[in-house]
Amino acid sequence: MKEAYENCLEKNQLRNIDPAKHVAAKELKEAEFDLEEAHKSFENQNYKWPVIESYYSCFHAARCLLFLIGLKEKSHFCVYAALSAVFNEYFGNEELENYKKAMQRRELADYYASYSKEEAESAINFTEKFIKKVKILYEKLKNLDSRLLRKIRDSLSLKVLDEEKQNAQG
């Protein structure tokens, strides 16, 4: 995914910006709102919308992390590419693959009216887990200074947090 990430940067589909903590917080609230709406749609047996709203909940949660470290995107795929490149060690391949599937499911539901109750339920279940994990990481990162957040972005790794901790102790 690193190659896809770099390609997004080259094509200006991703841009480095100053870490935007206020925008990150707003994106997280939007993610929570979309998840609530997905639940309501499911309860109303309108199974197309939970698939779409669940994906957008994940999308906004992912954007929360990207804005937090100083990345702005212009494409859904580039959100996935950045998430995979920078946060792979945190989410892992399976969870990132599920994010990609959520993106694909949203397209099928939105453009081809292809969805089911089972897919809606699965989408909501994945989204709940994903949002929970994003919130944990957001809480860990939100009070870091901008220099360290940019360092995470530029190194494509959360390991810089461990290095900073060791340097502070050392």
N, CA, C and O of each residue as an XYZ file, in Angstrom:
680
protein
N       0.811     -1.199      0.000
C       0.000      0.000      0.000
C       0.854      1.262      0.000
O       0.378      2.345     -0.341
N       2.110      1.115      0.383
C       2.979      2.291      0.403
C       3.077      2.914     -0.986
O       3.098      4.137     -1.123
N       3.138      2.075     -2.010
C       3.222      2.577     -3.381
C       1.947      3.343     -3.753
O       2.020      4.399     -4.381
N       0.795      2.822     -3.373
C      -0.474      3.505     -3.645
C      -0.532      4.834     -2.898
O      -0.999      5.838     -3.436
N      -0.057      4.832     -1.667
C      -0.003      6.049     -0.853
C       0.871      7.111     -1.545
O       0.467      8.265     -1.683
N       2.053      6.705     -1.967
C       2.963      7.639     -2.637
C       2.372      8.149     -3.950
O       2.559      9.310     -4.313
N       1.658      7.272     -4.658
C       0.993      7.661     -5.895
C      -0.093      8.712     -5.618
O      -0.253      9.661     -6.386
N      -0.830      8.536     -4.522
C      -1.849      9.527     -4.135
C      -1.203     10.876     -3.835
O      -1.741     11.918     -4.209
N      -0.055     10.865     -3.164
C       0.660     12.114     -2.885
C       1.123     12.781     -4.182
O       0.964     13.989     -4.363
N       1.699     11.974     -5.082
C       2.198     12.514     -6.355
C       1.087     13.153     -7.173
O       1.302     14.173     -7.827
N      -0.107     12.553     -7.138
C      -1.234     13.059     -7.930
C      -2.069     14.102     -7.173
O      -3.150     14.489     -7.618
N      -1.556     14.544     -6.036
C      -2.243     15.525     -5.189
C      -3.629     15.057     -4.736
O      -4.505     15.873     -4.448
N      -3.816     13.746     -4.675
C      -5.043     13.194     -4.110
C      -4.927     13.114     -2.587
O      -5.920     12.938     -1.882
N      -3.704     13.246     -2.102
C      -3.375     13.402     -0.682
C      -2.405     14.564     -0.591
O      -1.502     14.703     -1.416
N      -2.603     15.405      0.434
C      -1.683     16.517      0.636
C      -1.276     16.579      2.087
O      -2.085     16.352      2.987
N      -0.004     16.892      2.306
C       0.459     17.159      3.659
C      -0.036     18.545      4.058
O       0.103     19.510      3.307
N      -0.612     18.624      5.247
C      -1.078     19.885      5.815
C      -0.604     19.931      7.267
O      -0.047     18.953      7.765
N      -0.814     21.031      7.934
C      -0.553     21.068      9.363
C      -1.586     20.182     10.057
O      -2.751     20.173      9.660
N      -1.188     19.454     11.067
C      -2.173     18.661     11.803
C      -3.358     19.541     12.208
O      -3.174     20.638     12.735
N      -4.554     19.056     11.962
C      -5.777     19.834     12.178
C      -6.637     19.121     13.224
O      -7.565     18.385     12.889
N      -6.309     19.353     14.486
C      -6.988     18.661     15.581
C      -8.474     18.993     15.639
O      -9.292     18.115     15.914
N      -8.831     20.242     15.385
C     -10.244     20.626     15.430
C     -11.047     19.936     14.325
O     -12.196     19.551     14.544
N     -10.456     19.780     13.153
C     -11.133     19.090     12.052
C     -11.220     17.593     12.370
O     -12.226     16.951     12.068
N     -10.181     17.049     12.971
C     -10.196     15.635     13.366
C     -11.347     15.362     14.330
O     -12.062     14.371     14.181
N     -11.526     16.231     15.307
C     -12.614     16.060     16.276
C     -13.976     16.123     15.581
O     -14.881     15.353     15.900
N     -14.108     17.034     14.643
C     -15.357     17.161     13.885
C     -15.633     15.898     13.067
O     -16.770     15.429     13.004
N     -14.599     15.357     12.448
C     -14.748     14.137     11.652
C     -15.175     12.953     12.528
O     -15.978     12.123     12.103
N     -14.644     12.880     13.730
C     -15.019     11.792     14.632
C     -16.490     11.908     15.037
O     -17.192     10.901     15.133
N     -16.947     13.120     15.272
C     -18.376     13.316     15.585
C     -19.246     12.914     14.402
O     -20.306     12.313     14.579
N     -18.807     13.241     13.218
C     -19.551     12.863     12.011
C     -19.596     11.342     11.867
O     -20.615     10.783     11.461
N     -18.507     10.686     12.195
C     -18.465      9.221     12.143
C     -19.484      8.624     13.119
O     -20.193      7.673     12.789
N     -19.542      9.187     14.305
C     -20.500      8.700     15.308
C     -21.933      8.936     14.850
O     -22.796      8.078     15.033
N     -22.186     10.092     14.257
C     -23.518     10.406     13.745
C     -23.927      9.407     12.662
O     -25.038      8.879     12.695
N     -23.040      9.148     11.708
C     -23.362      8.219     10.624
C     -23.630      6.811     11.152
O     -24.494      6.106     10.630
N     -22.900      6.403     12.175
C     -23.150      5.083     12.766
C     -24.533      5.043     13.424
O     -25.258      4.057     13.287
N     -24.896      6.102     14.130
C     -26.249      6.170     14.723
C     -27.321      6.076     13.637
O     -28.328      5.388     13.804
N     -27.098      6.765     12.541
C     -28.059      6.735     11.437
C     -28.142      5.342     10.810
O     -29.218      4.901     10.406
N     -27.012      4.659     10.733
C     -27.009      3.292     10.205
C     -27.872      2.379     11.072
O     -28.630      1.554     10.561
N     -27.749      2.536     12.378
C     -28.580      1.754     13.300
C     -30.065      2.052     13.087
O     -30.880      1.130     13.053
N     -30.418      3.308     12.947
C     -31.822      3.693     12.738
C     -32.361      3.108     11.433
O     -33.475      2.586     11.389
N     -31.567      3.199     10.384
C     -31.994      2.655      9.094
C     -32.198      1.149      9.183
O     -33.145      0.608      8.612
N     -31.304      0.476      9.901
C     -31.432     -0.973     10.062
C     -32.713     -1.304     10.819
O     -33.452     -2.210     10.431
N     -32.972     -0.578     11.889
C     -34.193     -0.804     12.671
C     -35.443     -0.589     11.829
O     -36.465     -1.237     12.056
N     -35.367      0.319     10.854
C     -36.484      0.583      9.951
C     -36.513     -0.382      8.762
O     -37.317     -0.217      7.845
N     -35.644     -1.376      8.781
C     -35.545     -2.405      7.737
C     -35.258     -1.815      6.348
O     -35.683     -2.354      5.326
N     -34.543     -0.720      6.343
C     -34.108     -0.088      5.108
C     -32.634     -0.451      4.947
O     -31.768      0.337      5.327
N     -32.332     -1.608      4.399
C     -31.006     -2.219      4.478
C     -29.963     -1.620      3.547
O     -28.771     -1.874      3.719
N     -30.381     -0.838      2.575
C     -29.409     -0.159      1.709
C     -28.618      0.868      2.525
O     -27.393      0.939      2.424
N     -29.321      1.654      3.326
C     -28.689      2.780      4.002
C     -27.714      2.392      5.099
O     -26.712      3.088      5.262
N     -27.933      1.340      5.857
C     -26.898      0.981      6.842
C     -25.562      0.638      6.182
O     -24.498      0.913      6.738
N     -25.625      0.039      5.000
C     -24.390     -0.274      4.276
C     -23.673      1.023      3.910
O     -22.465      1.153      4.108
N     -24.421      1.969      3.381
C     -23.841      3.254      2.961
C     -23.396      4.068      4.173
O     -22.273      4.570      4.213
N     -24.280      4.194      5.156
C     -23.960      5.009      6.330
C     -22.827      4.411      7.156
O     -22.023      5.143      7.733
N     -22.761      3.089      7.213
C     -21.652      2.449      7.935
C     -20.323      2.765      7.268
O     -19.338      3.083      7.934
N     -20.309      2.675      5.945
C     -19.066      3.016      5.255
C     -18.676      4.469      5.531
O     -17.520      4.756      5.840
N     -19.639      5.378      5.419
C     -19.304      6.783      5.641
C     -18.872      7.043      7.080
O     -18.083      7.952      7.339
N     -19.374      6.267      7.990
C     -18.907      6.362      9.369
C     -17.421      5.990      9.437
O     -16.626      6.692     10.062
N     -17.061      4.891      8.793
C     -15.645      4.483      8.741
C     -14.799      5.523      8.017
O     -13.694      5.845      8.453
N     -15.314      6.038      6.925
C     -14.618      7.049      6.131
C     -14.297      8.287      6.979
O     -13.169      8.779      6.966
N     -15.290      8.779      7.708
C     -15.057      9.961      8.542
C     -14.124      9.650      9.708
O     -13.331     10.501     10.109
N     -14.212      8.448     10.250
C     -13.287      8.055     11.319
C     -11.854      8.010     10.791
O     -10.924      8.467     11.455
N     -11.689      7.460      9.597
C     -10.356      7.415      8.981
C      -9.851      8.835      8.713
O      -8.685      9.141      8.962
N     -10.727      9.691      8.209
C     -10.338     11.095      7.964
C      -9.937     11.772      9.266
O      -9.043     12.618      9.271
N     -10.583     11.413     10.366
C     -10.207     11.953     11.674
C      -8.725     11.713     11.926
O      -7.993     12.633     12.293
N      -8.292     10.486     11.729
C      -6.879     10.154     11.969
C      -5.966     10.869     10.984
O      -4.883     11.323     11.353
N      -6.397     10.968      9.740
C      -5.556     11.623      8.737
C      -5.394     13.112      9.033
O      -4.281     13.636      8.977
N      -6.488     13.793      9.347
C      -6.382     15.212      9.696
C      -5.520     15.403     10.942
O      -4.770     16.374     11.049
N      -5.636     14.470     11.875
C      -4.877     14.568     13.116
C      -3.371     14.565     12.857
O      -2.627     15.284     13.524
N      -2.919     13.766     11.898
C      -1.476     13.705     11.608
C      -1.062     14.638     10.474
O       0.115     14.706     10.118
N      -2.035     15.360      9.906
C      -1.692     16.340      8.876
C      -1.771     15.820      7.461
O      -0.865     16.053      6.660
N      -2.844     15.118      7.143
C      -3.095     14.674      5.769
C      -4.508     15.062      5.362
O      -5.457     14.898      6.129
N      -4.634     15.579      4.146
C      -5.945     15.902      3.586
C      -6.084     15.130      2.287
O      -5.171     15.102      1.461
N      -7.246     14.501      2.117
C      -7.451     13.633      0.960
C      -8.454     14.221     -0.014
O      -9.247     15.096      0.334
N      -8.401     13.722     -1.244
C      -9.374     14.109     -2.270
C      -9.962     12.878     -2.945
O     -10.547     12.992     -4.023
N      -9.822     11.711     -2.340
C     -10.350     10.492     -2.945
C     -10.577      9.434     -1.864
O      -9.803      9.316     -0.915
N     -11.640      8.679     -2.030
C     -11.943      7.618     -1.071
C     -10.827      6.572     -1.048
O     -10.428      6.096      0.015
N     -10.335      6.224     -2.227
C      -9.261      5.230     -2.275
C      -8.021      5.730     -1.549
O      -7.338      4.956     -0.879
N      -7.729      7.015     -1.679
C      -6.527      7.548     -1.033
C      -6.655      7.594      0.483
O      -5.645      7.544      1.186
N      -7.875      7.688      0.998
C      -8.072      7.545      2.441
C      -7.645      6.146      2.849
O      -6.914      5.967      3.822
N      -8.107      5.159      2.099
C      -7.731      3.769      2.373
C      -6.218      3.576      2.240
O      -5.599      2.921      3.078
N      -5.629      4.142      1.197
C      -4.186      3.997      0.975
C      -3.400      4.611      2.136
O      -2.433      4.020      2.616
N      -3.815      5.791      2.583
C      -3.122      6.462      3.693
C      -3.313      5.696      4.996
O      -2.370      5.525      5.768
N      -4.516      5.244      5.232
C      -4.802      4.457      6.433
C      -3.913      3.211      6.458
O      -3.338      2.862      7.489
N      -3.814      2.553      5.308
C      -3.005      1.341      5.201
C      -1.512      1.617      5.346
O      -0.788      0.832      5.958
N      -1.060      2.719      4.789
C       0.369      3.030      4.833
C       0.810      3.489      6.224
O       1.849      3.055      6.721
N       0.029      4.358      6.847
C       0.456      4.972      8.106
C       0.053      4.129      9.322
O       0.814      4.023     10.284
N      -1.124      3.539      9.278
C      -1.668      2.881     10.467
C      -1.779      1.362     10.328
O      -2.523      0.728     11.076
N      -1.058      0.781      9.392
C      -1.121     -0.666      9.157
C      -0.794     -1.461     10.408
O      -1.466     -2.443     10.721
N       0.236     -1.037     11.119
C       0.646     -1.787     12.315
C      -0.407     -1.698     13.421
O      -0.467     -2.580     14.278
N      -1.224     -0.667     13.419
C      -2.267     -0.519     14.429
C      -3.519     -1.329     14.061
O      -4.062     -2.055     14.894
N      -3.965     -1.198     12.822
C      -5.196     -1.874     12.412
C      -4.967     -3.308     11.959
O      -5.806     -4.173     12.210
N      -3.861     -3.573     11.303
C      -3.601     -4.910     10.788
C      -4.276     -5.136      9.440
O      -5.213     -4.430      9.067
N      -3.782     -6.126      8.728
C      -4.250     -6.387      7.366
C      -5.728     -6.752      7.293
O      -6.435     -6.301      6.391
N      -6.201     -7.567      8.237
C      -7.598     -8.011      8.178
C      -8.571     -6.836      8.336
O      -9.547     -6.719      7.594
N      -8.294     -5.986      9.296
C      -9.180     -4.841      9.517
C      -9.132     -3.866      8.338
O     -10.158     -3.304      7.954
N      -7.962     -3.671      7.775
C      -7.845     -2.787      6.610
C      -8.548     -3.393      5.397
O      -9.152     -2.676      4.598
N      -8.468     -4.697      5.267
C      -9.185     -5.376      4.181
C     -10.698     -5.216      4.373
O     -11.432     -5.037      3.401
N     -11.156     -5.280      5.610
C     -12.582     -5.075      5.899
C     -13.013     -3.637      5.598
O     -14.138     -3.401      5.157
N     -12.117     -2.682      5.836
C     -12.410     -1.291      5.464
C     -12.598     -1.205      3.946
O     -13.537     -0.574      3.461
N     -11.707     -1.839      3.220
C     -11.791     -1.834      1.755
C     -13.089     -2.494      1.290
O     -13.729     -2.018      0.352
N     -13.475     -3.588      1.945
C     -14.731     -4.261      1.598
C     -15.928     -3.356      1.887
O     -16.898     -3.347      1.129
N     -15.862     -2.597      2.977
C     -16.941     -1.659      3.300
C     -17.074     -0.614      2.196
O     -18.182     -0.231      1.820
N     -15.939     -0.161      1.683
C     -15.925      0.806      0.596
C     -16.580      0.200     -0.653
O     -17.375      0.855     -1.327
N     -16.239     -1.044     -0.945
C     -16.806     -1.718     -2.114
C     -18.299     -1.995     -1.931
O     -19.084     -1.841     -2.867
N     -18.689     -2.409     -0.712
C     -20.108     -2.661     -0.424
C     -20.934     -1.385     -0.598
O     -22.049     -1.420     -1.118
N     -20.371     -0.268     -0.159
C     -21.072      1.012     -0.313
C     -21.315      1.306     -1.784
O     -22.406      1.737     -2.157
N     -20.317      1.081     -2.617
C     -20.479      1.326     -4.050
C     -21.543      0.419     -4.649
O     -22.353      0.864     -5.462
N     -21.546     -0.856     -4.253
C     -22.551     -1.793     -4.773
C     -23.964     -1.373     -4.347
O     -24.897     -1.411     -5.149
N     -24.109     -0.979     -3.095
C     -25.423     -0.561     -2.600
C     -25.866      0.733     -3.274
O     -27.026      0.875     -3.662
N     -24.945      1.664     -3.408
C     -25.271      2.988     -3.929
C     -25.511      2.984     -5.434
O     -26.468      3.595     -5.910
N     -24.655      2.304     -6.185
C     -24.712      2.395     -7.640
C     -25.451      1.238     -8.308
O     -25.933      1.382     -9.432
N     -25.548      0.090     -7.631
C     -26.139     -1.088     -8.268
C     -27.296     -1.687     -7.475
O     -27.789     -2.762     -7.816
N     -27.729     -1.004     -6.427
C     -28.831     -1.478     -5.576
C     -28.612     -2.929     -5.137
O     -29.547     -3.727     -5.089
N     -27.367     -3.245     -4.822
C     -27.006     -4.588     -4.372
C     -26.674     -4.523     -2.885
O     -25.634     -3.992     -2.495
N     -27.570     -5.073     -2.054
C     -27.395     -5.069     -0.606
C     -28.360     -6.081     -0.002
O     -29.285     -6.548     -0.667
N     -28.135     -6.411      1.258
C     -29.012     -7.353      1.958
C     -29.010     -7.028      3.445
O     -28.195     -6.242      3.928
N     -29.928     -7.644      4.145
C     -29.993     -7.479      5.598
C     -28.688     -7.953      6.233
O     -28.162     -7.309      7.141
N     -28.171     -9.079      5.753
C     -26.926     -9.642      6.299
C     -25.746     -8.712      6.067
O     -24.914     -8.526      6.955
N     -25.672     -8.127      4.871
C     -24.592     -7.186      4.592
C     -24.714     -5.933      5.452
O     -23.710     -5.392      5.915
N     -25.938     -5.476      5.662
C     -26.157     -4.297      6.503
C     -25.723     -4.588      7.937
O     -25.065     -3.765      8.574
N     -26.089     -5.746      8.430
C     -25.716     -6.125      9.797
C     -24.201     -6.271      9.932
O     -23.608     -5.814     10.909
N     -23.591     -6.903      8.951
C     -22.140     -7.064      8.940
C     -21.438     -5.709      8.874
O     -20.435     -5.490      9.553
N     -21.966     -4.808      8.060
C     -21.375     -3.470      7.926
C     -21.423     -2.729      9.261
O     -20.442     -2.103      9.665
N     -22.547     -2.799      9.934
C     -22.679     -2.120     11.223
C     -21.727     -2.734     12.248
O     -21.075     -2.010     13.000
N     -21.646     -4.048     12.280
C     -20.751     -4.717     13.242
C     -19.297     -4.318     13.020
O     -18.583     -4.013     13.976
N     -18.858     -4.319     11.771
C     -17.478     -3.905     11.484
C     -17.267     -2.454     11.889
O     -16.256     -2.116     12.504
N     -18.218     -1.603     11.545
C     -18.083     -0.176     11.823
C     -17.967      0.094     13.321
O     -17.160      0.922     13.745
N     -18.764     -0.596     14.108
C     -18.682     -0.413     15.565
C     -17.286     -0.729     16.083
O     -16.745      0.009     16.907
N     -16.703     -1.823     15.602
C     -15.351     -2.204     16.025
C     -14.315     -1.194     15.529
O     -13.406     -0.806     16.262
N     -14.470     -0.779     14.280
C     -13.524      0.161     13.683
C     -13.549      1.502     14.426
O     -12.499      2.050     14.761
N     -14.741      2.019     14.677
C     -14.876      3.298     15.378
C     -14.274      3.210     16.775
O     -13.594      4.131     17.228
N     -14.528      2.108     17.443
C     -13.977      1.922     18.789
C     -12.454      1.993     18.752
O     -11.833      2.631     19.602
N     -11.866      1.339     17.774
C     -10.408      1.332     17.641
C      -9.872      2.722     17.261
O      -8.830      3.147     17.759
N     -10.580      3.408     16.393
C     -10.176      4.768     16.013
C     -10.213      5.682     17.235
O      -9.300      6.480     17.445
N     -11.268      5.564     18.039
C     -11.386      6.411     19.236
C     -10.233      6.176     20.203
O      -9.719      7.123     20.799
N      -9.828      4.931     20.361
C      -8.705      4.618     21.252
C      -7.438      5.309     20.747
O      -6.710      5.927     21.524
N      -7.181      5.202     19.452
C      -5.990      5.831     18.887
C      -6.105      7.358     18.924
O      -5.132      8.049     19.223
N      -7.273      7.870     18.624
C      -7.491      9.318     18.678
C      -7.175      9.858     20.078
O      -6.499     10.879     20.209
N      -7.648      9.192     21.100
C      -7.388      9.630     22.475
C      -5.890      9.608     22.790
O      -5.385     10.448     23.535
N      -5.201      8.644     22.215
C      -3.756      8.532     22.436
C      -2.983      9.650     21.720
O      -1.941     10.097     22.200
N      -3.499     10.090     20.578
C      -2.765     11.044     19.742
C      -3.198     12.498     19.884
O      -2.410     13.397     19.594
N      -4.408     12.749     20.315
C      -4.988     14.096     20.208
C      -4.238     15.183     20.983
O      -4.325     16.357     20.623
N      -3.519     14.824     22.019
C      -2.808     15.836     22.800
C      -1.321     15.933     22.471
O      -0.585     16.672     23.124
N      -0.885     15.196     21.472
C       0.519     15.282     21.063
C       0.769     16.595     20.330
O      -0.138     17.165     19.724
N       2.002     17.061     20.395
C       2.301     18.291     19.669
C       2.391     18.015     18.169
O       2.606     16.882     17.740
N       2.224     19.066     17.394
C       2.172     18.946     15.933
C       3.439     18.343     15.350
O       3.385     17.615     14.358
N       4.572     18.640     15.957
C       5.842     18.089     15.469
C       5.809     16.569     15.494
O       6.229     15.919     14.536
N       5.315     16.006     16.576
C       5.267     14.554     16.711
C       4.215     13.939     15.782
O       4.426     12.861     15.227
N       3.092     14.625     15.618
C       2.057     14.136     14.700
C       2.576     14.112     13.258
O       2.316     13.165     12.516
N       3.308     15.155     12.870
C       3.918     15.168     11.524
C       4.952     14.058     11.387
O       5.093     13.464     10.317
N       5.665     13.782     12.455
C       6.680     12.729     12.435
C       6.022     11.358     12.188
O       6.570     10.526     11.465
N       4.857     11.133     12.789
C       4.106      9.894     12.528
C       3.753      9.827     11.053
O       3.959      8.801     10.404
N       3.220     10.922     10.523
C       2.840     10.982      9.106
C       4.046     10.724      8.204
O       3.977      9.903      7.290
N       5.139     11.417      8.460
C       6.297     11.353      7.569
C       7.042     10.026      7.649
O       7.646      9.595      6.666
N       7.005      9.379      8.804
C       7.695      8.098      8.957
C       6.800      6.922      8.596
O       7.268      5.787      8.503
N       5.503      7.191      8.391
C       4.506      6.146      8.110
C       4.467      5.099      9.223
O       4.318      3.905      8.967
N       4.605      5.576     10.466
C       4.666      4.617     11.568
C       4.318      5.262     12.899
O       4.676      6.409     13.169
N       3.618      4.504     13.715
C       3.356      4.928     15.091
C       4.541      4.612     16.000
O       4.549      5.007     17.166
N       5.535      3.908     15.480
C       6.692      3.525     16.293
C       7.475      4.740     16.792
O       8.224      4.640     17.764
N       7.306      5.863     16.141
C       7.999      7.071     16.600
C       7.548      7.451     18.007
O       8.289      8.113     18.733
N       6.353      7.042     18.397
C       5.881      7.314     19.758
C       6.735      6.578     20.781
O       7.079      7.132     21.825
N       7.077      5.328     20.479
C       7.953      4.556     21.374
C       9.341      5.170     21.428
O       9.953      5.254     22.493
N       9.833      5.597     20.275
C      11.165      6.227     20.219
C      11.189      7.510     21.047
O      12.144      7.762     21.782
N      10.135      8.319     20.923
C      10.066      9.555     21.692
C      10.033      9.261     23.188
O      10.663      9.963     23.979
N       9.308      8.235     23.565
C       9.198      7.846     24.978
C      10.568      7.421     25.503
O      10.960      7.802     26.606
N      11.295      6.629     24.708
C      12.630      6.173     25.110
C      13.589      7.344     25.232
O      14.384      7.404     26.171
N      13.520      8.283     24.282
C      14.390      9.454     24.316
C      14.099     10.326     25.527
O      15.016     10.898     26.117
N      12.830     10.431     25.899
C      12.463     11.235     27.063
C      12.960     10.585     28.355
O      13.298     11.283     29.311
N      13.006      9.252     28.386
C      13.459      8.525     29.577
C      14.975      8.449     29.632
O      15.572      8.378     30.706
N      15.589      8.465     28.448
C      16.983      8.163     28.317
C      17.963      9.178     28.669
O      19.166      8.937     28.563
